[in-house]
């Protein structure tokens, strides 16, 4: 079961390292920009494959920046 959760742990570690490097305020702003970019890409049906993960990554970055 542990190998199934490996990609999620890697994404969480990536978000944590971005927050440590950039700081809290910049990571919240960067997360908001990535969220908006992902939403704009998702509006095109073909771009939904890339846009939805971008939205999720932006939300994770914002949450990690707040807490």
VMD Tcl script that draws the C-alpha trace (Angstrom):
set ca {
  {0.00 0.00 0.00}
  {2.91 2.37 0.62}
  {4.03 2.37 -3.01}
  {0.59 3.64 -4.06}
  {1.00 6.80 -1.96}
  {4.51 7.53 -3.24}
  {3.48 10.09 -5.94}
  {1.42 12.07 -3.44}
  {4.31 12.18 -0.99}
  {6.64 13.40 -3.73}
  {4.23 16.20 -4.71}
  {3.84 17.21 -1.06}
  {7.63 17.29 -0.64}
  {7.93 19.46 -3.77}
  {5.38 21.91 -2.39}
  {7.16 21.98 0.97}
  {10.51 22.73 -0.65}
  {8.99 25.56 -2.71}
  {7.53 27.11 0.45}
  {10.87 26.87 2.24}
  {12.73 28.47 -0.64}
  {10.37 31.28 -1.54}
  {8.72 32.14 1.75}
  {5.11 32.13 2.77}
  {3.76 35.23 1.04}
  {5.43 34.52 -2.27}
  {4.26 30.90 -2.19}
  {0.64 31.98 -1.60}
  {0.84 34.44 -4.49}
  {2.53 31.84 -6.70}
  {-0.13 29.29 -5.76}
  {-2.88 31.72 -6.71}
  {-1.25 32.41 -10.07}
  {-0.85 28.69 -10.77}
  {-4.47 28.10 -9.73}
  {-5.74 30.79 -12.11}
  {-3.50 29.50 -14.90}
  {-4.76 25.96 -14.35}
  {-8.36 27.17 -14.41}
  {-7.79 29.02 -17.67}
  {-6.17 25.99 -19.27}
  {-8.97 23.73 -18.01}
  {-11.58 25.82 -19.83}
  {-10.24 24.43 -23.06}
  {-11.42 20.83 -23.13}
  {-8.14 19.51 -24.50}
  {-6.11 21.34 -21.84}
  {-8.03 19.74 -18.98}
  {-5.40 17.01 -18.77}
  {-2.82 19.63 -17.77}
  {-5.12 22.19 -16.16}
  {-6.67 20.07 -13.43}
  {-3.30 19.00 -11.95}
  {-2.16 22.62 -12.11}
  {-5.24 23.67 -10.13}
  {-4.58 21.01 -7.53}
  {-0.91 22.00 -7.30}
  {-1.87 25.67 -6.88}
  {-4.33 24.89 -4.10}
  {-1.75 22.73 -2.33}
  {0.81 25.51 -2.58}
  {-1.61 28.07 -1.17}
  {-2.66 25.83 1.73}
  {0.95 25.05 2.53}
  {1.77 28.77 2.48}
  {-1.03 29.65 4.89}
  {-0.20 26.96 7.44}
}
mol new
graphics top color blue
foreach p $ca { graphics top sphere $p radius 0.5 }
foreach p [lrange $ca 0 end-1] q [lrange $ca 1 end] { graphics top cylinder $p $q radius 0.2 }
display resetview
